[in-house]
């Protein structure tokens, strides 16, 4: 049976009680995970990145160092306002209120980061998000997904479950699969019209 998605009220209640309810800026676990996510990106520089469910912007700040432009979004108005303030000094960062998959930004991206978001969505909306991600990801672009891998009452899946949904998804090729007890981090690339995947970092630099 397809469980319903986590309601918007859950997130609104969480942020009503604290500016950073998951302690994303404080915990070494979170900081290390964000650093690993950015380190796993195969290209040294990206033109335009999309980060839905940006929360308090800890990953956003790291992405800004690797991207010319980052569009960071969240569904909760108060967190969008606070994250916009804290990232105002970062060139190229835009923060907007947006709820996926009903709302999706215009244009294409060479980097899409889905971090700690897909397990809040029901099966139908996960499919819609992944379909829209593939459709708006440029050939050779990067799709990064990273999710907590322990069962949580509010989560409809785990990192391993999401990895299973991504396996064999048309239009993507797996470049990296980093799994720990606590989270699953995967890097996919968008194949080109001939079905070819982007070269690995070592191949691009002529090492192999």
C-alpha positions as CSV (number, residue, x, y, z in Angstrom):
1,X,0.0,0.0,0.0
2,X,1.3,3.4,-0.9
3,X,1.6,5.5,2.3
4,X,0.7,9.2,2.0
5,X,3.5,11.7,1.9
6,X,4.6,13.5,5.1
7,X,2.2,16.5,5.4
8,X,3.4,20.1,5.2
9,X,2.3,20.7,8.8
10,X,5.0,18.3,10.0
11,X,7.7,20.6,8.6
12,X,6.0,23.8,9.7
13,X,5.7,22.5,13.3
14,X,9.3,21.4,13.3
15,X,10.6,24.9,12.3
16,X,8.1,26.6,14.6
17,X,9.8,25.1,17.5
18,X,13.4,25.7,16.5
19,X,15.4,27.5,13.8
20,X,17.4,24.4,13.1
21,X,15.3,21.5,14.4
22,X,17.6,18.8,13.1
23,X,20.8,20.5,14.3
24,X,22.2,20.5,10.8
25,X,24.8,23.2,11.6
26,X,26.0,21.6,14.8
27,X,26.3,17.9,14.4
28,X,29.6,16.4,13.1
29,X,27.6,13.7,11.4
30,X,25.7,16.3,9.3
31,X,28.8,18.4,8.5
32,X,30.8,15.3,7.5
33,X,27.9,14.1,5.3
34,X,27.7,17.4,3.5
35,X,31.4,17.6,3.0
36,X,31.4,14.0,1.5
37,X,28.5,15.0,-0.8
38,X,30.3,17.9,-2.3
39,X,33.6,15.9,-2.5
40,X,31.8,13.2,-4.4
41,X,30.7,15.5,-7.2
42,X,32.7,14.5,-10.3
43,X,33.1,17.9,-11.9
44,X,35.2,20.7,-10.5
45,X,32.7,23.4,-11.4
46,X,29.0,23.5,-12.2
47,X,27.0,26.2,-14.1
48,X,23.6,25.9,-12.5
49,X,22.6,23.8,-9.5
50,X,19.1,23.0,-8.1
51,X,18.8,22.0,-4.4
52,X,15.2,21.4,-3.3
53,X,14.5,21.0,0.4
54,X,17.5,23.1,1.3
55,X,16.4,23.6,5.0
56,X,18.8,25.9,6.8
57,X,21.3,26.1,3.9
58,X,24.3,24.1,5.3
59,X,24.7,22.2,2.0
60,X,23.7,25.2,0.0
61,X,26.8,27.1,1.3
62,X,29.1,24.2,0.3
63,X,27.5,24.0,-3.1
64,X,28.0,27.7,-3.7
65,X,31.8,27.1,-3.6
66,X,31.5,24.8,-6.6
67,X,28.7,26.4,-8.6
68,X,28.3,29.6,-10.6
69,X,24.6,29.6,-9.6
70,X,22.6,27.7,-7.0
71,X,18.8,27.7,-6.8
72,X,18.0,26.5,-3.3
73,X,14.3,25.9,-2.3
74,X,12.2,24.8,0.6
75,X,8.5,24.5,1.2
76,X,8.4,26.3,4.6
77,X,8.3,30.1,4.2
78,X,10.0,30.9,7.5
79,X,13.1,28.8,6.7
80,X,13.3,30.2,3.2
81,X,13.4,33.7,4.7
82,X,16.1,32.8,7.2
83,X,18.2,30.8,4.7
84,X,18.0,33.7,2.2
85,X,19.4,36.0,4.9
86,X,22.2,33.7,5.9
87,X,23.3,33.1,2.3
88,X,22.9,36.6,1.1
89,X,26.6,37.2,0.9
90,X,27.2,34.1,-1.3
91,X,27.5,35.0,-5.0
92,X,25.0,33.2,-7.2
93,X,22.8,31.8,-4.5
94,X,19.0,32.3,-4.8
95,X,16.6,30.9,-2.2
96,X,12.9,30.4,-3.1
97,X,9.8,28.9,-1.6
98,X,8.8,25.9,-3.7
99,X,7.2,22.5,-3.1
100,X,8.3,19.6,-5.3
101,X,7.1,17.9,-7.4
102,X,4.0,20.2,-7.9
103,X,6.4,23.1,-8.5
104,X,9.5,22.9,-10.5
105,X,11.8,25.6,-11.7
106,X,12.2,26.5,-15.3
107,X,15.3,25.8,-17.4
108,X,17.9,23.1,-17.1
109,X,20.6,22.3,-14.6
110,X,24.0,20.5,-14.8
111,X,23.7,19.6,-11.1
112,X,20.6,18.5,-9.1
113,X,21.0,17.5,-5.4
114,X,18.3,15.6,-3.7
115,X,19.4,15.5,-0.1
116,X,17.2,14.1,2.7
117,X,14.0,14.7,0.8
118,X,12.8,11.7,-1.2
119,X,11.8,9.6,1.8
120,X,9.2,12.2,2.8
121,X,7.3,11.7,-0.5
122,X,4.9,8.9,-1.5
123,X,5.7,6.5,-4.4
124,X,3.9,8.6,-7.0
125,X,5.7,11.8,-6.1
126,X,9.1,10.1,-5.9
127,X,8.6,9.0,-9.5
128,X,7.5,12.5,-10.5
129,X,10.6,14.1,-8.8
130,X,13.0,11.6,-10.5
131,X,11.3,12.0,-13.9
132,X,11.5,15.8,-13.6
133,X,15.1,15.6,-12.4
134,X,16.1,13.5,-15.4
135,X,14.1,15.7,-17.8
136,X,15.8,18.9,-16.6
137,X,19.3,17.5,-16.1
138,X,21.6,18.4,-19.0
139,X,23.5,15.6,-20.7
140,X,26.7,15.0,-18.7
141,X,25.1,16.6,-15.7
142,X,25.2,15.2,-12.2
143,X,22.3,14.0,-10.0
144,X,23.4,13.6,-6.3
145,X,21.2,11.8,-3.9
146,X,21.9,11.3,-0.2
147,X,19.5,9.9,2.5
148,X,19.4,8.6,6.0
149,X,19.4,4.8,6.0
150,X,17.6,4.0,9.3
151,X,13.8,3.6,9.6
152,X,12.0,6.7,10.9
153,X,8.3,7.0,11.5
154,X,8.0,10.1,9.3
155,X,10.1,8.5,6.5
156,X,8.4,6.4,3.8
157,X,11.7,4.8,2.7
158,X,15.4,4.7,3.5
159,X,18.6,5.5,1.7
160,X,18.8,1.9,0.4
161,X,15.2,1.9,-0.7
162,X,15.8,5.1,-2.7
163,X,18.9,3.6,-4.3
164,X,16.7,0.7,-5.4
165,X,14.3,3.2,-7.0
166,X,17.2,4.8,-8.9
167,X,18.7,1.6,-10.1
168,X,17.9,1.2,-13.8
169,X,16.1,4.5,-14.2
170,X,16.3,5.4,-17.9
171,X,18.6,8.3,-18.7
172,X,21.0,7.9,-15.8
173,X,24.3,6.1,-15.3
174,X,25.7,5.4,-11.8
175,X,29.1,6.9,-11.2
176,X,29.5,6.5,-7.4
177,X,27.8,4.5,-4.7
178,X,28.9,5.3,-1.2
179,X,27.1,3.4,1.6
180,X,27.5,3.6,5.3
181,X,25.4,2.3,8.1
182,X,23.8,5.7,8.5
183,X,23.3,7.0,4.9
184,X,23.5,6.2,1.2
185,X,25.2,8.7,-1.1
186,X,24.9,8.1,-4.9
187,X,26.2,10.1,-7.9
188,X,24.5,9.6,-11.2
189,X,25.2,11.2,-14.6
190,X,22.8,12.1,-17.3
191,X,23.6,10.1,-20.4
192,X,23.7,11.8,-23.8
193,X,21.4,11.1,-26.8
194,X,23.5,8.1,-27.8
195,X,23.3,6.6,-24.3
196,X,26.9,7.5,-23.4
197,X,27.8,8.5,-19.9
198,X,30.3,11.3,-19.0
199,X,33.8,10.2,-18.5
200,X,35.1,9.7,-14.9
201,X,37.3,12.4,-13.4
202,X,40.4,10.2,-14.0
203,X,39.6,9.7,-17.7
204,X,38.9,13.4,-18.2
205,X,42.4,14.1,-17.0
206,X,44.0,11.4,-19.1
207,X,45.0,9.2,-16.2
208,X,43.4,6.0,-17.7
